[in-house]
Amino acid sequence: MRLVLDTNVILYHLADRLSAPLPQATISASIISEMETRSYPELSVRDEAVIQRYLACLHLVELTPAIKEKSIFLRRQHRLKLPDAIIAATAQELGAVPLTCDRQLLNVLGVGAQAPEVRP
């Protein structure tokens, strides 16, 4: 099994808010998720170090021409936000399941996104 983590799942995982551990799988993330998780203005030096250590354990996927084209198609067809379209396209390109808490992305037919349970 292959998974591509959405930014929100990475943040919930790091905050220990997922109800269950991530499944045994090859786990990837889009370079967009790296950019999103590291770009919050209020991040402390410690928080950024934790994020960078976790991201170093994942397979980070760069934006390729194929992912770019799939992102454009998904954004046009489903009116997704650009980061969500890139994450979904990354999962499609890898033949992976996108793991997300984003309701819009979960409702896109053909993407096959799944949602982990999150504790309040």
MDTraj code that builds the backbone (N, CA, C; nanometers):
import mdtraj as md
import numpy as np

residues = "MET ARG LEU VAL LEU ASP THR ASN VAL ILE LEU TYR HIS LEU ALA ASP ARG LEU SER ALA PRO LEU PRO GLN ALA THR ILE SER ALA SER ILE ILE SER GLU MET GLU THR ARG SER TYR PRO GLU LEU SER VAL ARG ASP GLU ALA VAL ILE GLN ARG TYR LEU ALA CYS LEU HIS LEU VAL GLU LEU THR PRO ALA ILE LYS GLU LYS SER ILE PHE LEU ARG ARG GLN HIS ARG LEU LYS LEU PRO ASP ALA ILE ILE ALA ALA THR ALA GLN GLU LEU GLY ALA VAL PRO LEU THR CYS ASP ARG GLN LEU LEU ASN VAL LEU GLY VAL GLY ALA GLN ALA PRO GLU VAL ARG PRO".split()
xyz = np.array([
    [0.0843, -0.1183, 0.0000],
    [0.0000, 0.0000, 0.0000],
    [0.0885, 0.1242, 0.0000],
    [0.0460, 0.2213, -0.0775],
    [0.1165, 0.3499, -0.0827],
    [0.0204, 0.4588, -0.0385],
    [0.0689, 0.5524, 0.0410],
    [-0.0093, 0.6672, 0.0870],
    [0.0628, 0.7960, 0.0518],
    [-0.0162, 0.8987, 0.0223],
    [0.0363, 1.0347, 0.0114],
    [-0.0369, 1.1160, 0.1172],
    [0.0386, 1.1711, 0.2105],
    [-0.0207, 1.2471, 0.3203],
    [-0.0485, 1.3910, 0.2790],
    [-0.1699, 1.4362, 0.3083],
    [-0.2039, 1.5770, 0.2923],
    [-0.1395, 1.6523, 0.4088],
    [-0.1227, 1.7806, 0.3917],
    [-0.0616, 1.8650, 0.4939],
    [-0.1339, 1.8514, 0.6269],
    [-0.2673, 1.8497, 0.6248],
    [-0.3416, 1.8430, 0.7505],
    [-0.3140, 1.7117, 0.8245],
    [-0.2962, 1.6029, 0.7548],
    [-0.2665, 1.4748, 0.8197],
    [-0.1269, 1.4786, 0.8822],
    [-0.0331, 1.5396, 0.8143],
    [0.1022, 1.5541, 0.8717],
    [0.0940, 1.6322, 1.0016],
    [0.0217, 1.7435, 1.0008],
    [0.0112, 1.8259, 1.1212],
    [-0.0618, 1.7538, 1.2337],
    [-0.1704, 1.6824, 1.2020],
    [-0.2419, 1.6046, 1.3044],
    [-0.1531, 1.4934, 1.3597],
    [-0.0775, 1.4293, 1.2733],
    [0.0134, 1.3231, 1.3173],
    [0.1181, 1.3795, 1.4142],
    [0.1773, 1.4907, 1.3786],
    [0.2813, 1.5504, 1.4634],
    [0.2250, 1.6023, 1.5946],
    [0.0970, 1.6410, 1.5957],
    [0.0313, 1.6886, 1.7181],
    [-0.0296, 1.5729, 1.7981],
    [-0.0067, 1.4488, 1.7529],
    [-0.0592, 1.3289, 1.8177],
    [-0.2119, 1.3329, 1.8288],
    [-0.2769, 1.3762, 1.7215],
    [-0.4224, 1.3856, 1.7200],
    [-0.4888, 1.2779, 1.6350],
    [-0.4112, 1.1907, 1.5716],
    [-0.4711, 1.0815, 1.4967],
    [-0.5146, 0.9732, 1.5946],
    [-0.6343, 0.9198, 1.5748],
    [-0.6885, 0.8186, 1.6661],
    [-0.6136, 0.6859, 1.6569],
    [-0.5537, 0.6591, 1.5437],
    [-0.4790, 0.5345, 1.5237],
    [-0.3487, 0.5682, 1.4518],
    [-0.2492, 0.4837, 1.4683],
    [-0.1240, 0.5074, 1.3947],
    [-0.1481, 0.4994, 1.2440],
    [-0.0617, 0.5635, 1.1696],
    [-0.0681, 0.5508, 1.0248],
    [-0.0447, 0.4050, 0.9883],
    [-0.1159, 0.3559, 0.8859],
    [-0.0984, 0.2143, 0.8496],
    [0.0406, 0.1863, 0.7947],
    [0.0785, 0.0590, 0.8001],
    [0.2046, 0.0173, 0.7400],
    [0.1920, 0.0379, 0.5896],
    [0.2739, 0.1247, 0.5361],
    [0.2654, 0.1595, 0.3943],
    [0.3916, 0.2340, 0.3552],
    [0.4094, 0.2481, 0.2251],
    [0.5094, 0.3421, 0.1745],
    [0.4438, 0.4787, 0.1815],
    [0.5018, 0.5672, 0.2607],
    [0.4380, 0.6969, 0.2857],
    [0.5170, 0.8069, 0.2166],
    [0.4430, 0.8835, 0.1365],
    [0.5011, 0.9957, 0.0623],
    [0.4256, 1.1223, 0.0967],
    [0.4823, 1.2332, 0.0535],
    [0.4167, 1.3634, 0.0642],
    [0.4641, 1.4480, -0.0528],
    [0.3775, 1.5345, -0.0966],
    [0.4136, 1.6276, -0.2027],
    [0.5051, 1.7358, -0.1465],
    [0.5882, 1.7874, -0.2312],
    [0.6729, 1.9007, -0.1936],
    [0.5864, 2.0188, -0.1463],
    [0.4622, 2.0243, -0.1950],
    [0.3690, 2.1289, -0.1532],
    [0.3386, 2.1156, -0.0039],
    [0.3239, 1.9924, 0.0445],
    [0.2989, 1.9725, 0.1880],
    [0.4195, 2.0153, 0.2708],
    [0.5384, 1.9902, 0.2199],
    [0.6573, 2.0389, 0.2912],
    [0.6528, 2.1912, 0.3001],
    [0.6228, 2.2555, 0.1895],
    [0.6188, 2.4019, 0.1873],
    [0.5111, 2.4550, 0.2817],
    [0.3929, 2.3909, 0.2799],
    [0.2850, 2.4378, 0.3670],
    [0.3184, 2.4187, 0.5151],
    [0.3707, 2.3020, 0.5520],
    [0.3977, 2.2765, 0.6942],
    [0.5095, 2.3651, 0.7483],
    [0.6037, 2.3998, 0.6648],
    [0.7172, 2.4802, 0.7117],
    [0.6961, 2.6308, 0.6994],
    [0.5838, 2.6740, 0.6426],
    [0.5701, 2.8172, 0.6149],
    [0.4823, 2.8935, 0.7133],
    [0.4344, 2.8295, 0.8186],
    [0.3545, 2.9030, 0.9177],
    [0.4430, 3.0049, 0.9888],
    [0.4000, 3.1327, 0.9924],
    [0.4831, 3.2372, 1.0528],
    [0.5109, 3.2160, 1.2021],
    [0.4192, 3.1495, 1.2741],
    [0.4350, 3.1338, 1.4187],
    [0.5152, 3.0103, 1.4594],
    [0.5727, 2.9393, 1.3634],
    [0.6496, 2.8192, 1.3979],
    [0.7703, 2.8546, 1.4835],
    [0.7848, 2.7807, 1.5914],
    [0.9049, 2.7980, 1.6728],
    [1.0195, 2.7218, 1.6059],
    [1.1390, 2.7483, 1.6493],
    [1.2558, 2.6776, 1.5971],
    [1.2412, 2.5282, 1.6271],
    [1.1913, 2.4955, 1.7465],
    [1.1704, 2.3560, 1.7851],
    [1.0671, 2.2897, 1.6952],
    [0.9547, 2.3573, 1.6720],
    [0.8496, 2.3011, 1.5862],
    [0.9020, 2.2759, 1.4448],
    [0.9773, 2.3699, 1.3921],
    [1.0301, 2.3514, 1.2575],
    [1.1264, 2.2334, 1.2527],
    [1.2053, 2.2158, 1.3574],
    [1.2984, 2.1022, 1.3615],
    [1.2220, 1.9699, 1.3652],
    [1.1127, 1.9652, 1.4419],
    [1.0306, 1.8440, 1.4488],
    [0.9723, 1.8140, 1.3104],
    [0.9198, 1.9161, 1.2453],
    [0.8619, 1.8991, 1.1119],
    [0.9676, 1.8505, 1.0135],
    [1.0836, 1.9122, 1.0141],
    [1.1889, 1.8738, 0.9203],
    [1.2363, 1.7306, 0.9445],
    [1.2461, 1.6896, 1.0724],
    [1.2860, 1.5509, 1.1022],
    [1.1825, 1.4527, 1.0491],
    [1.0544, 1.4851, 1.0672],
    [0.9492, 1.3950, 1.0194],
    [0.9489, 1.3897, 0.8665],
    [0.9565, 1.5049, 0.8026],
    [0.9559, 1.5080, 0.6564],
    [1.0742, 1.4323, 0.5971],
    [1.1856, 1.4317, 0.6679],
    [1.3040, 1.3594, 0.6199],
    [1.2797, 1.2087, 0.6164],
    [1.1809, 1.1610, 0.6917],
    [1.1472, 1.0178, 0.6936],
    [1.0519, 0.9791, 0.5811],
    [0.9939, 1.0781, 0.5151],
    [0.8977, 1.0530, 0.4087],
    [0.9653, 1.0609, 0.2731],
    [0.9008, 1.0019, 0.1751],
    [0.9444, 1.0185, 0.0367],
    [0.8789, 1.1469, -0.0130],
    [0.9553, 1.2541, -0.0283],
    [0.9016, 1.3818, -0.0774],
    [0.9049, 1.3819, -0.2294],
    [0.7897, 1.4118, -0.2887],
    [0.7742, 1.4039, -0.4334],
    [0.7741, 1.5449, -0.4924],
    [0.8674, 1.5675, -0.5819],
    [0.8764, 1.6967, -0.6507],
    [0.7628, 1.7114, -0.7515],
    [0.7421, 1.8322, -0.7968],
    [0.6409, 1.8610, -0.8987],
    [0.6988, 1.8245, -1.0356],
    [0.6466, 1.7174, -1.0953],
    [0.6930, 1.6719, -1.2266],
    [0.5969, 1.7231, -1.3337],
    [0.6350, 1.7159, -1.4600],
    [0.5417, 1.7552, -1.5663],
    [0.4100, 1.6755, -1.5620],
    [0.4171, 1.5457, -1.5330],
    [0.2941, 1.4646, -1.5272],
    [0.2052, 1.5089, -1.4115],
    [0.2646, 1.5362, -1.2952],
    [0.1866, 1.5835, -1.1801],
    [0.1272, 1.7202, -1.2107],
    [0.2032, 1.8048, -1.2768],
    [0.1528, 1.9373, -1.3148],
    [0.0278, 1.9250, -1.4013],
    [0.0322, 1.8411, -1.5027],
    [-0.0822, 1.8256, -1.5933],
    [-0.2037, 1.7657, -1.5221],
    [-0.1800, 1.6653, -1.4381],
    [-0.2902, 1.6068, -1.3615],
    [-0.3495, 1.7088, -1.2645],
    [-0.2657, 1.7924, -1.2055],
    [-0.3129, 1.8971, -1.1137],
    [-0.4038, 1.9960, -1.1857],
    [-0.3625, 2.0355, -1.3037],
    [-0.4429, 2.1288, -1.3836],
    [-0.5787, 2.0666, -1.4143],
    [-0.5787, 1.9407, -1.4549],
    [-0.7037, 1.8719, -1.4864],
    [-0.7940, 1.8648, -1.3625],
    [-0.7390, 1.8229, -1.2485],
    [-0.8193, 1.8096, -1.1267],
    [-0.8725, 1.9448, -1.0794],
    [-0.7896, 2.0464, -1.0896],
    [-0.8331, 2.1812, -1.0477],
    [-0.9476, 2.2297, -1.1358],
    [-0.9362, 2.2095, -1.2659],
    [-1.0421, 2.2509, -1.3587],
    [-1.1707, 2.1727, -1.3373],
    [-1.1573, 2.0404, -1.3278],
    [-1.2750, 1.9535, -1.3192],
    [-1.3483, 1.9658, -1.1861],
    [-1.2732, 1.9861, -1.0772],
    [-1.3329, 1.9777, -0.9438],
    [-1.3193, 2.1056, -0.8616],
    [-1.2621, 2.2086, -0.9236],
    [-1.2456, 2.3376, -0.8560],
    [-1.1708, 2.3247, -0.7218],
    [-1.0716, 2.2392, -0.7220],
    [-0.9891, 2.2216, -0.6027],
    [-0.8949, 2.3393, -0.5859],
    [-0.8560, 2.3645, -0.4617],
    [-0.7483, 2.4604, -0.4375],
    [-0.6211, 2.3992, -0.4970],
    [-0.5334, 2.4838, -0.5433],
    [-0.4133, 2.4347, -0.6108],
    [-0.3328, 2.3355, -0.5264],
    [-0.3053, 2.3629, -0.3982],
    [-0.2299, 2.2631, -0.3208],
    [-0.3010, 2.1278, -0.3139],
    [-0.4335, 2.1294, -0.2984],
    [-0.5091, 2.0034, -0.2932],
    [-0.5021, 1.9290, -0.4261],
    [-0.5104, 2.0027, -0.5356],
    [-0.5004, 1.9407, -0.6674],
    [-0.3625, 1.8770, -0.6867],
    [-0.2587, 1.9430, -0.6404],
    [-0.1224, 1.8897, -0.6539],
    [-0.1056, 1.7643, -0.5689],
    [-0.1592, 1.7660, -0.4476],
    [-0.1491, 1.6499, -0.3594],
    [-0.2250, 1.5320, -0.4196],
    [-0.3457, 1.5561, -0.4692],
    [-0.4244, 1.4493, -0.5325],
    [-0.3545, 1.3964, -0.6573],
    [-0.2995, 1.4862, -0.7383],
    [-0.2285, 1.4449, -0.8601],
    [-0.1029, 1.3653, -0.8260],
    [-0.0362, 1.4026, -0.7190],
    [0.0819, 1.3288, -0.6740],
    [0.0425, 1.1860, -0.6391],
    [-0.0669, 1.1716, -0.5661],
    [-0.1142, 1.0380, -0.5292],
    [-0.1498, 0.9577, -0.6544],
    [-0.2196, 1.0210, -0.7484],
    [-0.2550, 0.9518, -0.8718],
    [-0.1301, 0.9061, -0.9459],
    [-0.0330, 0.9928, -0.9561],
    [0.0897, 0.9605, -1.0296],
    [0.1644, 0.8433, -0.9652],
    [0.1586, 0.8343, -0.8331],
    [0.2281, 0.7273, -0.7621],
    [0.1438, 0.6002, -0.7488],
    [0.0162, 0.6081, -0.7883],
    [-0.0743, 0.4953, -0.7666],
    [-0.1014, 0.4759, -0.6186],
    [-0.1094, 0.5873, -0.5466],
    [-0.1234, 0.5852, -0.4010],
    [-0.2595, 0.6397, -0.3581],
    [-0.2913, 0.6170, -0.2329],
    [-0.4136, 0.6689, -0.1727],
    [-0.3800, 0.8004, -0.1030],
    [-0.4517, 0.9090, -0.1375],
    [-0.4307, 1.0324, -0.0615],
    [-0.5003, 1.0200, 0.0738],
    [-0.4288, 1.0510, 0.1794],
    [-0.4841, 1.0501, 0.3142],
    [-0.5025, 1.1957, 0.3553],
    [-0.6297, 1.2361, 0.3765],
    [-0.6607, 1.3768, 0.3984],
    [-0.7786, 1.3938, 0.4924],
    [-0.7891, 1.5095, 0.5511],
    [-0.9065, 1.5471, 0.6307],
    [-0.9855, 1.6549, 0.5578],
    [-0.9461, 1.6870, 0.4372],
    [-1.0111, 1.7906, 0.3570],
    [-1.1389, 1.7343, 0.2948],
    [-1.2538, 1.7865, 0.3360],
    [-1.3832, 1.7345, 0.2893],
    [-1.3975, 1.7445, 0.1376],
    [-1.3538, 1.8548, 0.0788],
    [-1.3684, 1.8699, -0.0659],
    [-1.2890, 1.7625, -0.1391],
    [-1.1672, 1.7391, -0.0958],
    [-1.0834, 1.6381, -0.1602],
    [-1.1406, 1.4978, -0.1388],
    [-1.1985, 1.4726, -0.0233],
    [-1.2591, 1.3422, 0.0035],
    [-1.3780, 1.3143, -0.0879],
    [-1.4441, 1.4198, -0.1347],
    [-1.5636, 1.4036, -0.2173],
    [-1.5362, 1.3977, -0.3671],
    [-1.4113, 1.4103, -0.4081],
    [-1.3787, 1.4069, -0.5503],
    [-1.3761, 1.2617, -0.5977],
    [-1.4658, 1.2298, -0.6877],
    [-1.4715, 1.0948, -0.7424],
    [-1.3458, 1.0657, -0.8236],
    [-1.2966, 0.9458, -0.8125],
    [-1.1812, 0.9054, -0.8904],
    [-1.0485, 0.9301, -0.8222],
    [-1.0491, 1.0077, -0.7133],
    [-0.9241, 1.0353, -0.6434],
    [-0.8971, 0.9266, -0.5385],
    [-1.0036, 0.8724, -0.4797],
    [-0.9880, 0.7630, -0.3836],
    [-0.9315, 0.8043, -0.2510],
    [-0.9518, 0.9305, -0.2126],
    [-0.8973, 0.9796, -0.0855],
    [-0.9661, 0.9120, 0.0324],
    [-0.8905, 0.8944, 0.1374],
    [-0.9411, 0.8393, 0.2630],
    [-0.9073, 0.9357, 0.3758],
    [-0.9876, 0.9287, 0.4824],
    [-0.9670, 1.0176, 0.5971],
    [-0.9317, 0.9367, 0.7219],
    [-0.8287, 0.9768, 0.7917],
    [-0.8010, 0.9135, 0.9195],
    [-0.8956, 0.9704, 1.0257],
    [-0.9158, 0.8975, 1.1339],
    [-0.9942, 0.9535, 1.2443],
    [-0.9032, 1.0459, 1.3238],
    [-0.9589, 1.1617, 1.3605],
    [-0.8816, 1.2629, 1.4329],
    [-0.9482, 1.2888, 1.5671],
    [-0.8659, 1.2940, 1.6714],
    [-0.9169, 1.3282, 1.8051],
    [-0.9285, 1.4792, 1.8164],
    [-1.0272, 1.5246, 1.8940],
    [-1.0414, 1.6713, 1.9126],
    [-0.9272, 1.7302, 1.9919],
])
top = md.Topology()
chain = top.add_chain()
for i, resn in enumerate(residues, 1):
    res = top.add_residue(resn, chain, resSeq=i)
    for name in ("N", "CA", "C"):
        top.add_atom(name, md.element.get_by_symbol(name[0]), res)
traj = md.Trajectory(xyz[None], top)
